[in-house]
Amino acid sequence: MFTWNYRVVNDRRGNGGEDWYVLQEVVYNKKGEPTGYSTPCLGSEDMEGMHEVWEMMQHAMELPPLQEEDFNFIRVSDDEEDDDGN
């Protein structure tokens, strides 16, 4: 039997040796030692950025969920720019 929780992990190995903080599902063995983690679900270059992501997540939880029909799906090709000029 194992347990898990969410933890911030600095995944340097997954980012070419550079800091990359990600929110992960971390799995623990019977002794409570971390034995693995999932693929990243959120990331930032530093802990300040992770705090900003966390604040945005908390705000999102206060809003009603979006439904598929709320979106106007528009495909933009690689040759076209979106409305922001990107």
C-alpha positions in Angstrom: 0.0 0.0 0.0 1.2 3.5 -0.8 0.1 7.0 -0.1 0.4 10.2 -2.1 0.0 14.0 -1.9 0.7 17.1 -3.9 4.2 18.6 -3.4 6.2 21.2 -5.2 9.2 19.4 -6.7 12.3 21.2 -8.3 12.6 19.0 -11.4 16.1 20.0 -12.6 16.6 16.7 -14.3 13.5 17.3 -16.5 14.7 20.9 -17.3 18.3 20.4 -18.5 19.8 21.0 -15.0 18.0 24.3 -14.5 15.6 25.0 -11.7 12.0 24.2 -12.6 9.5 24.0 -9.8 6.4 21.9 -10.5 3.4 20.8 -8.6 3.5 17.0 -8.6 1.6 14.0 -7.3 4.3 12.4 -5.1 4.0 8.7 -4.1 5.4 7.4 -0.8 6.4 3.9 0.4 5.3 2.3 3.7 8.2 4.1 5.5 6.9 7.5 4.3 9.8 8.0 1.9 9.1 9.6 -1.5 9.5 7.0 -4.2 8.2 8.8 -7.3 6.2 11.5 -8.8 3.9 12.1 -11.8 4.5 14.1 -14.9 4.3 17.9 -14.2 0.9 19.5 -13.9 2.2 23.0 -13.1 5.6 24.7 -13.2 7.6 27.9 -12.7 11.2 29.0 -12.8 11.2 29.9 -9.1 9.1 29.7 -5.9 7.8 33.2 -6.3 6.3 32.1 -9.6 4.8 29.0 -7.9 3.1 31.3 -5.3 1.6 33.4 -8.2 0.4 30.2 -9.9 -1.1 29.0 -6.6 -3.0 32.4 -6.1 -4.3 32.1 -9.7 -5.5 28.5 -8.9 -7.2 29.7 -5.7 -9.0 32.4 -7.7 -10.1 29.9 -10.4 -11.7 27.7 -7.7 -13.9 30.7 -6.7 -15.3 31.0 -10.3 -17.9 28.7 -11.9 -16.5 26.1 -14.1 -16.4 26.7 -17.9 -18.3 24.4 -20.2 -17.3 23.3 -23.7 -20.1 25.4 -25.2 -18.6 28.5 -23.5 -15.8 28.4 -26.1 -15.7 29.6 -29.7 -13.1 27.2 -31.1 -11.1 28.9 -33.8 -8.1 27.2 -35.4 -5.2 29.6 -36.2 -2.6 28.2 -38.5 1.1 28.7 -37.9 1.2 31.3 -40.6 -1.6 33.4 -39.1 -1.5 35.7 -36.1 -4.1 35.7 -33.4 -6.0 38.8 -32.2 -3.1 39.8 -29.9 -0.6 39.8 -32.8 1.1 36.6 -31.7 
